[in-house]
Amino acid sequence: MNNIWRVLSIAFAVCLVVLVGFNVYQYVQGVRALTKTFVYEWPYSTDFFYFGGQVIVNETLRLEITFESVNDSLNVVARINDDDYCEMDMLGLVLDRSGNGFIDIGEEDHPYMFFAGNVTYYHDVLLRKDGIIECIVQIPPQNSVYHTCTFTEGLGYTFKIHIPKGELSNVKANMVYVYFCDLDVWFQTKEWEWTSWVSVMIEAWR
């Protein structure tokens, strides 16, 4: 009888250790990484009076963007179903880097410009009042230490972005402005320039 109780006690202890260990692991994982995914869509439209349309793809343009906050960085994965590759197609992000509680027009929040050709601008970038993110100097972009971009036929772009937490230490507002521009469409459809880019303000991204 004593042996039976001893075996049961050992089995109970092992189960308790496994259960506690699993809960601790789940907690640590939750502390280490907080992930949120958002999906946005824009229909195809050449109607100038239709707000929210685009001519980037002859179907619905879809942006799926995931934010993962880990110990030392903010990781972002953005998937956009563009139908052709252009190295100067660009994904832009603006966070509240000034720490004033909202997204600023101009250079205050130092917008990020991530190009499909895996280059970026580190400075002299601004957010215009009409929502366009642009570089204000005529210099070539530099090789990016922040992101990589791949293009897959039939699927589109995948931007993988890694921003060190040290650059975002003052970020307070729980919002981010996201912008995508198809540059070759911009040049091809001059009278429809406003529909060759899309943007969205994402709330509660972290």
C-alpha atoms as one frame of an Amber mdcrd trajectory, in Angstrom:
protein
   0.000   0.000   0.000   2.837   2.400   0.851   4.386   1.755  -2.565   1.105
   2.635  -4.297   0.839   5.911  -2.404   4.476   6.651  -3.146   3.903   6.109
  -6.901   0.752   8.244  -6.845   2.567  11.017  -4.974   5.414  11.010  -7.488
   2.976  11.044 -10.417   1.067  13.946  -8.864   4.286  15.896  -8.304   5.414
  15.319 -11.885   2.045  16.522 -13.237   2.199  19.590 -10.999   5.703  20.473
 -12.200   4.682  20.050 -15.851   1.560  22.171 -15.356   3.397  24.966 -13.568
   6.196  24.863 -16.116   3.732  25.162 -19.006   1.978  28.121 -17.379   5.300
  29.851 -16.734   6.308  29.243 -20.358   3.013  30.729 -21.584   3.507  33.763
 -19.338   7.086  34.309 -20.489   6.049  34.021 -24.113   3.295  36.561 -23.500
   5.792  38.972 -21.954   8.349  38.456 -24.691   6.027  38.873 -27.680   2.731
  40.662 -28.191   1.382  40.196 -31.720  -1.476  41.998 -33.457  -2.616  41.603
 -37.077  -4.758  44.012 -39.101  -6.277  43.580 -42.573  -7.440  46.395 -44.879
  -8.862  46.319 -48.408  -9.370  48.891 -51.185 -11.530  48.170 -54.268 -10.394
  48.917 -57.801 -11.890  52.160 -59.136 -11.044  54.853 -61.695 -13.993  56.966
 -60.570 -12.498  60.250 -59.403 -15.468  60.801 -57.102 -15.154  57.377 -55.438
 -13.217  57.906 -52.226 -11.120  54.934 -51.158 -10.542  53.340 -54.551  -7.206
  52.429 -56.151  -5.720  51.526 -59.544  -2.707  49.605 -58.214  -4.326  46.244
 -59.035  -7.357  45.488 -61.194  -9.054  43.822 -58.234  -9.230  44.431 -54.499
  -5.933  45.589 -53.019  -5.301  43.842 -49.700  -2.899  44.838 -46.937  -2.257
  42.407 -44.076   0.073  43.855 -41.474   1.307  42.257 -38.248   3.034  44.055
 -35.373   5.113  42.016 -32.929   6.639  43.744 -29.940   9.533  41.742 -28.495
  12.149  42.522 -25.893  14.522  44.516 -28.080  12.584  45.442 -31.206   9.340
  46.124 -33.008   8.906  43.627 -35.825   6.448  44.343 -38.625   5.387  42.028
 -41.455   3.287  43.611 -44.215   1.835  41.623 -47.126   0.425  43.538 -50.104
  -1.012  41.777 -53.147   0.535  44.069 -55.762   0.581  42.380 -59.187   3.939
  43.638 -60.462   7.381  44.455 -59.092   8.963  47.892 -59.071  12.046  48.450
 -56.927  10.814  51.909 -55.909   7.380  50.796 -54.714   7.301  51.954 -51.127
   5.783  51.095 -47.755   5.827  53.960 -45.257   5.340  53.927 -41.487   4.946
  56.860 -39.128   4.902  56.347 -35.351   4.777  58.940 -32.585   8.546  59.154
 -32.246   8.322  62.689 -30.868   6.311  61.373 -27.918   3.690  64.146 -28.056
   0.728  61.780 -28.223  -0.203  61.934 -31.916   1.184  61.619 -35.460   2.760
  64.863 -36.687   2.717  66.338 -40.158   6.220  67.078 -41.473   9.520  65.666
 -40.204   8.808  65.635 -36.458   8.151  61.892 -36.247  10.813  60.971 -38.852
   8.686  58.716 -41.100  10.197  55.465 -42.317  10.370  54.770 -46.070  10.844
  51.087 -46.962  11.354  50.448 -50.679  10.750  47.158 -52.491  14.367  47.237
 -53.676  15.557  46.900 -50.056  16.749  50.471 -49.714  15.534  53.246 -47.430
  15.997  56.883 -46.454  17.326  57.555 -42.946  16.650  61.290 -42.833  14.988
  64.226 -44.601  11.652  62.425 -44.817   8.285  64.029 -44.124   4.571  63.301
 -43.960   2.666  65.773 -46.117  -0.750  67.170 -45.260  -2.348  65.127 -48.042
  -0.990  61.915 -46.517   1.946  61.242 -48.845   5.296  60.245 -47.326   8.228
  61.601 -49.285  11.938  62.348 -49.169  12.755  66.055 -49.512  16.318  65.728
 -50.854  17.498  64.501 -54.257  19.876  61.773 -53.149  19.758  57.996 -53.776
  18.318  55.900 -50.943  20.739  53.780 -48.912  20.780  50.016 -48.370  18.309
  49.279 -45.599  19.317  47.960 -42.192  15.644  47.991 -41.198  13.902  45.709
 -43.662  13.888  43.137 -46.426  11.268  42.911 -49.150  10.445  39.985 -51.425
   8.028  39.742 -54.343   6.159  36.549 -55.231   4.205  36.256 -58.475   0.504
  35.908 -57.706   0.937  36.940 -54.051   2.720  40.287 -54.136   5.095  41.912
 -51.677   6.183  40.814 -48.229   7.949  43.507 -46.213   9.758  42.280 -43.087
  10.727  45.202 -40.870  12.823  45.295 -37.702  12.960  48.569 -35.726  15.154
  48.658 -32.596  13.241  49.571 -29.451  15.823  52.268 -28.716  14.503  54.279
 -31.658  10.964  54.118 -30.274  11.630  54.852 -26.615   9.490  57.998 -26.701
   6.545  56.520 -28.613   3.361  57.174 -26.639   0.419  57.225 -29.047  -1.093
  53.811 -29.698  -1.477  54.545 -33.397   0.583  54.181 -36.560   0.128  55.654
 -40.034   0.742  53.146 -42.849   1.202  54.162 -46.480   1.816  52.168 -49.676
   2.670  53.700 -53.059   3.005  51.862 -56.382   5.492  54.138 -58.115   5.268
  52.684 -61.623   1.471  53.055 -61.544   1.979  56.621 -60.301   3.949  57.459
 -63.460   1.720  55.484 -65.840  -1.603  56.949 -64.674  -0.795  60.618 -64.228
  -4.402  61.809 -64.002  -5.089  59.137 -61.372  -2.062  59.729 -59.135  -4.231
  59.907 -56.028  -5.379  56.302 -56.584  -1.851  54.889 -57.033  -1.298  55.001
 -53.268  -3.326  53.925 -50.234  -3.006  54.700 -46.540  -4.589  53.891 -43.211
  -4.269  55.047 -39.597  -4.155  51.983 -37.340  -5.341  52.323 -33.750  -4.283
  50.052 -30.878  -1.435  48.378 -32.771   0.299  47.341 -29.553
